[in-house]
Amino acid sequence: MIIVVWILNAVALLAVAFVLPGIAIASFWSAMLAALVLGFLNTMVKPFLILLTLPITIVTLGLFLLVLNALVFWLAGSVLRGFQVEGFWWAVAGALLYSAISGLFSMLLFQQ
């Protein structure tokens, strides 16, 4: 089941790259690697960043979490060769669209 979710997240990344011109993915395998790196960053790095920025997150009533999502998305784009994010605002748009598409895929996959 984890492999199916991983493949669907890679497809979601490909859809984001297709819709947004500021995000580029070289191939399906680059999307698979980017989905793996995004999953790792969201699991290991993001909780630490949330804890570190908790005061500003509280002051902004949680809106700073959008910035954190964009920064993690942008970080994955800067670490990988086949996955490029052109700038911060493309990272914001890409992170929002990626979350929406992968959430839709998860909802369809785990619907009971």
GISULLIN-V518666 format. One record per backbone hydrogen bond with DSSP energy under -1.0 kcal/mol. NH is the residue of the N-H (numbers start at 1). CO is the residue of the C=O. Records with the same first field share a line. If there is no record, write none. Layout:
# GISULLIN-V518666
NH->CO / CO
This chain:
# GISULLIN-V518666
5->1
6->2
7->3
8->4
9->5
10->6
11->7
12->8
13->9
14->10
15->11
16->12
17->13
18->14
19->15
20->16
23->20
24->84
26->82
31->27
32->28
33->29
34->30
35->31
36->32
37->33
38->34
39->35
40->36
41->37
42->38
43->39
44->40
45->41
46->41
49->45
50->46
51->47
52->48
53->49
57->53
58->54
59->55
60->56
61->58
62->57
63->60
65->62
66->63
68->64
69->65
70->66
71->67
72->68
73->69
74->70
75->71
76->72
77->73
78->74
79->75
80->76
84->24
86->22
91->87
92->88
93->89
94->90
95->91
96->92
97->93
98->94
99->95
100->96
101->97
102->98
103->99
104->100
105->101
106->102
107->103
108->104
109->105
110->106
